[in-house]
Amino acid sequence: MRWFFLTGFVVFVCWRQYSNVTRIKENVYIIDSEAVGQFFDGYGAVSGGGATSKLMYTYLRSASERQRIMEILFNKEHGLQMLKVEMGGDDQSTEGTEASHWSERDEIPSARSYEFQLIREARLVNPDLPICVLPWSFPHWLGRTPYDNENLTALYVVEWLRIARFELNVEIYCVGGWNERNFSESYYRSLRETMDDNGFEKVKIVAGEGFQMNEQYDRLLDPKFINDYDIIGAHYPGGKIPGKVQKSGKTLWASEDFSTSNLENGHNCMARVMNWNYVHGNITGMLVWHLMSAFYRHLPWWRCGLSYLTSSEFRTEASFAALQYVTGNVKRGWKMLRHGGGSGKLEGGGTYVGYSDGKSLTVVFETMSYEKSLCEYSNPDPFIVSPSQIVRFKLQGMFSCLKHLHLSINYEPSKKIKVLDGIVEFELEKDSIGVLTSLPSYVPEEHVIKFENVPDHYYDDFEDYTKGEEPRYWIPQKGSWVVENGVAVQKVLKQPICWCLGEVESPFAVMEFKNARHSIKTKIGIPRGSTALRPFLGVRSDCGGCDFPRLNCSGIFAEIEFQKGRGHVFSHLVNRKPVGSFDLGFVPQPDTFYNFQLILKHRQVVVKFHKETFKFKLDTETLAKGPFLVIGSSEFGYSVWDDISVR
């Protein structure tokens, strides 16, 4: 009988021990120093696509004011680890148009885009910051597509690289083909050869750059082509990378990602997608669109980036804090730990990714729920996350020598925790993000800079400008404006190779200035021989972004036909719904400035041109309610603007 009870006790004890071991094994995740894998390329952001950084150079005229922002975004300790900019092409690319460095074939290429200024100022903060560039649109003289004259397009790109090298003293890290459009193998070959022939052998080529990863990416694995580029870039992949692409041996990037409202799921989307890209897709680098919402809030995609800037403040978003949990605790160039040896899925839902430089260790983990971490584009199938789970990391190899680690969850102050028998254990709630690191951990915080630099009234005579600078406050939506010899000039002569808005051939720019949206006054001139024969002004407009022709483009617009001496008032920029017409009584002459003013007062439209005044009544249905003032012309060609004022 005693033997029976003793045997039963031993069996019970052994069962408890076996049960505990089994339970521990089920919840232990190996973190092995021998499991170092791929190079960590880093997390960065995209300025462009387009005109996302424009207003930083309007509201903050002083380089020292902008430098405070650059220190927050790009400092070497916990800032962004890469920067990608748009190679402007004089055409709409999301929020507006960015100027091309080479608009006409017979002009001298120049660094007129503020993206060059951004690169210079970011590199002052971090001289080692890798810079990448990608075109969205291209100037008309390259053809109907950038692939019509591939050698010429390659030369166009190389001239941009040359400007960066010789005017900014910056070597570009990588260059892409054509944003989210079909790629050409022969163009990549031509680009590689042209860069090599001009001393840019070290510049890497990012191939693909397509929206998510579709069947076109199979072409990148062709043995005849796979050595002509360096990196495969996918936009918004959500970790969904085909196995054969993951095993190709090529570096994989989410070369554009995020684009999610910070007013909704932005923070949780960022926390999840950073880890998911590696755990599910072996992606080792990510570039967030966009760096900064430095554009008018009534344009699309406001506050869908890492920070935003208004006329009175700069502020980082919660999504930037999530990203800094990585950049503040992991350096670019560390190695990412392989799946099963330091990276993987948590059994209760969530993921973890380990990083090491051979001495230090950082593990980033998240337990974001499906409903609260939905992104704008890269969403997975529904999944379940436990309300709470115990996480046990088993340290092996050199990591087993670590006696203490620093733990921070959901931006709590870092606390030092002991490693017992090579295991570190902690509880993790649903919808959490955190880091476990052998370093003193960096805990992100919100950054706010207040300022007040906007005058009470807007007036610009374009005298206080450097040559080639864009007019302040105005964000071009089609075409491109530069200041030359004290006037603002719309300089695009023909329809560019479009990324969007291919059906719109009216160059125009918009401005939102405090409460001034009812009146605009300017001097307008059309140079002799220009094809821009119908300049117009607009008030209370809502035109802006890539989709406005398909959605709405209302407002009140007044147009002058220079060759016919007639004028028209209409209430839709695309459909041109008529309000009224008038005769000027004379034919305006080229190379001559004329006063031109548009006023909307209650339901009355007043147009003043030269010495004449014309008035029209509006129906209630056509009363415009948009925020923007507009300048533009109904055709491409030179138009010259001066002394613009609003009230």
N, C-alpha and C positions, 0 to 999 in steps of 0.2 A: 504494500500500500504506500509506504514511504517512497519506495522506488518509483511508483506510478506518479505520485505528486512531484517528485524531484524531476522526473523525466518531463512531465508536463510543464514545470517551471522553466526548465532549460529550453524546451521547444518554444515556450512563450517569449522568453528573452531573445532567443535567436530570431524568432519571427519579428519582434519589435525592431531588432537591429537591422534585419534585412529590409523591413518595411521602411525604416528611416533612411537607409542607404539608397533604396530605390527612389524614395521621395526626393532625397537630396539630388540624386543623379538627374532626375527629371527636371529639376529647377536650377541646375548648375550650368553656367555658360563658360566655356574655356576661354581664357585670355592668355595666349601663348606668345612669348617673344620670338619664337622660331617661326611664327606664322606670318611674318611680314610679307606683304605682297606688293601692290602697285604704288607708284609714285602718286602722292596727293597733289593735284594741280591747283587746288584752292577754290575759294568761293569769291566771286566778284560780281560786278553789276554792269549793266548796259546803259550808256547815255546815247540816246538817239532813238530812231524809230517812232516818231521823230520829233525833234525840237523839244524834248523833255527837259533839258537844262537851260532853255532860253532865258527865262526870267531871272536866273541868278545873276546874269550879266547885265540885266536892266536894273534890278532893285539894289544890287550891291556893286557900285561902281569902283569901290576901293578894293585893291588886291588884298589888303590886310583884313578886310571884312570877310572876304571869301576864304582867306587862309584859315580862319577859325573853323569853317565848314569842312575844308579839306582835311584838317587835323582830325576831326571826328570821323570822317568817312574812310580815310586812307592811311591813318597812322600805322606804323609797322607792328605795334604791340597787339592791337586787337581790331584793326580796321580791315577793309576789303583787300583781297589778295590778288585781284586782277581787275582791269578796266577794259571794257569793250566800247568802242564808239562807232557812230555811223559815219560812213564816207558819204557826205552829202551829195545829192544828185539833182538839186533844184526842183524837187517834186514832193508832194505829200507822202508822208511815210508813217503817220498815225496821228500825232497831235498837230503836225505842221510840216513845213518844208525846211530842210537844211541846205545851205548853200554849197554848190560844187566848187572844188578847188580849180576846175578847168571847164567852164561852162561852154565856151566856144573854142573850136579847134585852133583858131588863129590868135588866141590870147595867151599870155604867159601864165602858167599855173601859179596860184598863190594861196597862202594860208588864211583865207578869209573866214573860214568857219570857226565859231567859238569852241568847237570840239578841240581844236589845236590848243586853245587857251586852257581848257580844262585839263588836257594831258599835261601841259607844262606845269600847272599849279598842283596837280596831284603828284607829279614826280618830284616836286620840291619837298613834299612831305615824305614820300617813300621813293627814293631814287631807283630802287630795284623793282618797282611795280611793273608787272608785265602788261603791255598794251596790245590789244587786238582791235581790228577794224573790219567792218563789213558794209558793203553797199546795199542800199534798198532800191534806189533808182539811179539812173544814169543820164547824162546829157544827150540830146538828140543826135549829135554828130557822130555817135558811135554806131548808129543804125536803128532798126526797129526793135532789136533785142541786143543785149550785150554780147551775144554769140554770133552776130552777123559778121563782125570783124574782130575775131578773138585776139589777134596780135595787138590790134589797136586798143582794145579794152584792157589787155594786160599792161600795155604801156601807160594807159590812164591811171591804173592802180599803182604802178611803180612810181609815177610822179608824186602821188600822195605820200608814199614811203620816203621819197627823196626829200620832200618838204619837212617831214618829221625828223629826218636825220640831220639835215643841214640848217634848218631854221630853229628847230627845237632841241637839237642834240639828243634825240631819242631814237633808239633802235626799236622797231616794232617787233613784237613777239610772234603774232600770227595774223593772217588775213583770210577771210572767207570769200565765197563766190558771189552768190546772189541770194538775198534774204528770202527764205520760204518760197522759192521758185525752183523750177526744174534745173538741175545742174548739167554741165557738159564736161565729159571726160577730156575732150580735146582742149577745152578752155583751161582746165586745171593744168594740163601739160604745157600749154603755151604760157600760162602764168608762171609756172615753175622755171621754165627756160628763160623767160624775160627777167625774172627776179635774179636768177643766177648770173645772167649776162651783165646785170647792172650792179653786182656786188651785194645782193640781198639773199645770199645762199642760206643764211641762218633763219630767215623768216619762215615760220611753219605755215602750212596750208590747212585750213579747216574745211573738209569736204562735207557735202550734204546740206547742212543748215536748213533742212526742211521742217515743216510743221509735223511734229511727232515723227514716228519712224514707219514709213510705208514701204511698199514693195520696191520703190526706186533704190532703196539702200542696198539691195542685193547687187546692184551694179558696182557698188564700191568694193565688193569682194572679188571682182574679176582679177585673176592673177596678172593680167596685162596692165592693170591700172592701179593695183593696191599700193604700189611703191611710189606713185606720183603725188601723194599727199601724206600728211602726218597725223591728223586728228579727224575722227568722225564726230560731227556735231549734229545733235538732234534737238529740236525745240519742243519743250513740254512733253518729254517722253514718259514721265511718271514711272520710271524704272522699267518700262515695257520695251526691252531690247531683245531681239531674237537671239537665241542661243548661238547660232553660227556667227553672228556679229560680235557677241561677247567673247567668243573663242578665236576671233580673227587676229589677235595680237595687236590691234590698233588701239590707241588711246581713245576713250569714249568720253564725250562731254555732253552735258545738257547746256548747249551753247546759247540758249535762251530759255528761261523758266520763270515760274511764279505768276506774274500779271494778275494778282488777286487782291480784291478790295480789303484794305486794312480796317474798314468799317464793319466787315463781316468776319470771314474766316482767315484773314491774312496771316495772323501769327501762327495758328495751328497748321495751316497749309504749309508754311515755311518749315516748321519744326518737323513735320512728317516727310516732306518731299526731299529734304537734304539727305536723310538716311535711306529713304526708299530708293533713290536713284542708284546708290551703291549696292544696297542689299539685294535688290531685284534686278539691277541692270549693269553692275560693275562700272558705273559711271564715276569718274575720279575728279571731275571739275564741273562747276555750275556757275552760270552767269545770269544774274537776276535782272529781269526787266520790270521796273526801270530803277535807275540810280536815285532819281529825285523828281517829284512832281513839281517842277518849276515851270508850270504853264498855267493858263487860266482854268479855274475849277469847273467852268461850264464846258470845257473840251472833254472828250471821252477819256476814261481811264485815270481820272483824278484819284490820287491816294491809293494807287495800285502798285506802289514801289516801296523802296526802303526808307524814304524820307519825303518831306514836302516843304515847300517854301511859298510863302505869301508875301504881300507887300509889307508885312510887319513882323514876321517871324520865320525861323527855320526850325523844324522839329523832326527828330527821327521817329520811325514807326516801330510798333511792337515786333513786326517781322524782322527788322534790323537787329533787335535784341536777340531773337532766336538764332539768327545767322552768326552773331558775335559769340554765342556760346561755343561755336566751332573756331572761328578766326581768333578769338581771344585765348584759346587753350590748345590750338593746333597750328603749327606753322606750315606754310606751303613748302613742299619738299620732303615732309615726313612720309612715311610709308603707311598705307592702310592695311590693317590686318585682314587676313583672308577669312572667307566664310567658314564657320565652324571653329576657327582658331582665334577669334577676336571680334567677329562681326556676324550678325545674323538676326533671326526673329526671336522675340520673346514669346514663351508659350501662352502667356495670358493676353497676348496681343501687344503689338509694338515692335520696335527694332532697336538694335544697338550697333554702333560702328566704332571699332578701335583704331587708334593711330599711335605711331611710335617713331621716334627719331633714332632708335637704337639704345637710348638710355631712359628717356621719359615715356610715360604712357598716359593717354587720354582716351576715355570711352564716352561717346555721346549717345544718349538713349532717349527714346520718346515712346509715349503710349497714347497717341492722339486717336480719338474715336473717329469713325467714318463721318458721322453727321457734322462734327465740328471742324473737320480738317479738309473739307472739299475745296479744291482749287478751281480756278476758272476753266482750265483746260485738261489737266493731267489727272483725272480721277480714276481710281481703281474700282474693281467690283466691291460691293459691300462686304464689310468684315466686322468682327466683334472684338471688343477689348474688355477685359475683366475690370470691374470697379476698383479692385486692388490686387496686387500680386507681390510676392516676395521674390526679389532678384538676388541671385548668388553668383558672383563672378569668381571663378577659380583661376588664380594666377599661376602660370607655369613658366618654365625656363628662367630667364633672367628676372622676369617680373616677380617670381616667387621670393626674391630677396627684399621686395618692398614691404615695409612694416606699417606704414601709414599712407593713406590716400586722402585727398580732399574731395568732398562731395558737395555739390550744389544742385538743388532741385527747384525748378520754377523760380529761379533768380533769388533764392534765399542766400544769405551770406554763406560763404564757404565754411564748412566745418571739417576738422580732421577726424578721420575714423580709422580704427585699427584693422589690420589684416590678421585674422586668426586662422592658423593652419592653412595659409595660402588662400583663404576664402574671405571675401568681403560681402556682406549681406545688408540689404536695406529694403524698405517697403516702398512701392511705387504705385501711386494712384492713377486712375485713368485721366487722360488729357494732361499729361505731364511731359516736361522736357528737362533734361539735366545733364551734368557732366561729372565724371569720376576721373580724377587726374592725380598724377604724382607730383605735379607742379602746384605752386600756390595758384588756385584757380581764379580766373577772371570772371566776375559776375557783371553782366551788362546792365546798363541803366539808360533811361531816356535822356536825350540831349535836346536842349532848347536854347535858341539864340534869339533875342528880341532886338528889333531895330525899327526905325521909322524914317525911310529915305524917300518916300513918294511925295512930290509937291502937291499942293492943293488943286492946282490947275495944270492942264497939259498944254504945252506949246513947244514946238521943236522947229528950229531953223536949220538944223543939221550942220552947224558950224563946229561944234565941239566933238568931233569924231576923228578917228584915224581912218585912212583910206581903206575901203573894203569892209568896214564894220557895218553890221546890220542896224537899221533904225531901232531904237529902243522902244519897248512896249508893244511893237507890232510883231505878231507872229504870222509869217506867210503861210497860207494854206495851199497855194499853188503858185509856181514861179518863185522868184527870189529877188529881194531888195537889198541893195548895198548903198552906202553913202560915198559919193565922189564929188569933190569940189563944192561942198556945201549944199548938195541936194541929194534926195533919195531917188534912186534909179531902179526901176524894175528891169532886169537885164536879160531875162530868158526870152529868146527869139522864136523858138519853136517848141512844140510839145516834147517834153523829155520822154525817155523810156520809163514808163510809169510802173510803180509798184501798186498803186491804187489810183482812183480818179482818172482813169484813162479817157473817160467820156467827157471830162470837163476841160475846156480850153480857155478858161478865163483866169488869168493870174490875179490873186487877191490876197490881202492880209487882213487880220482882225486884231482889235485891241479892246480890252476891258479896263476902263479907268474909273475907279471909284463909282460914283453915281452918274457919270457923264455917258449917256447913251442916246440922247435925243438930238444932238447937234454936232456937226463936224464942218470945219472950214479949212480950205487949203488953196494953194496955188498949183495949177496943173499945166504942164507943157508936154507937147508931143514933138520929138525931134523930126526933122525933115527925113522922109524916107521910111519912117517907122511904120510897122503894120498894126501897132496898137492905136487904133483910131477912135475907140469908144471908151474913154475913161469913165469910171463911176464911183460914187460914194454910197455908203449904206449906214443906216442907223437901226437900232433895235433888232439886230440880226442874230440868228442862232446857227449860222453856217460854220462848220468846223469839223475836222477829222475825216477819216477815210470814207465813212458811211453816209455823209450828209446828203448826197443826191438821192439815195434810196430811202432816207428817212424824212428830212425836212430841211429847207433852207429859206426860211421866211425872213422878213425884214422889210424895210422901205429903202429902195434904191433909186438913185437918180443918175442917168447916163447921158453923156453928151456925144453926139455924132459929129466929129470934127469936120469931115468932108462935106456933110450935108447941112450943117448949121441947124440941126434939130436936137431935141432932147426928149427923153422918155422917163417916166416914173413907173416902177413896177414893184410888186410885193413878193417876189420869189426869184432867187438868183438863178435857179435852173429852169423852172417852168415859165418865168418872166410874165406872171399874171399882171396885165396892164392896169395902171391907175390913171394915167393921163399922158399926153404928149404936148410939146410946145415948139414953136419956131423961135430961134434966137434973133432972127433979123439980120444975121451976118454969118459968114463962114469963118470960124477960127483958123488962124494961120499957124503953120509949124514954127518951131523954135521960138515960141512966144508964150509967156506965162499969163494965165487968166485966173482971176479969183473965182472960186467954185465953193458953194456952201449948200448944205442940206440940213433942214430943220424939221423936226416932227414936234408939233405943239398941239396937245389934245388930239383931235382927229383932223388936223390940218397939216398938210405938207407944204413947206416953202422951199423953193429951189432958187438960188441966186447964182447967176453966171455972168461974169464981167459986170455990166451995169444994169442987167435986167433981173426982174424978180417974177417968179411964177408960183401960183398957189393952187392947191388941189384939196378937195374934201375926201376923207376916207370913210368907207363903210366899216361898221363895227367888226365884220368878219375878217377884214384885211388888216386890222390893227395889229402891228407887230409887238411882240413881247420879249424878244431875245435880248441878251446882254451886250452884244458886240457892235462896235463901230467898224466900218469896212472901207478900205481903199482898193481899187483894182482897175482892170481894163478887160473888155470883152474878148480881146485877142492877145496872143503873145506878141511881144515887140517892146521896144524901149518906151517907157513913160517916165516922166520926171516930176517929182513932187517936192514942194517946199512950203515952209511956214504953215505946218499943220497945227490946228488948235481944236480943242473940244470944250464943251461946257455942258 
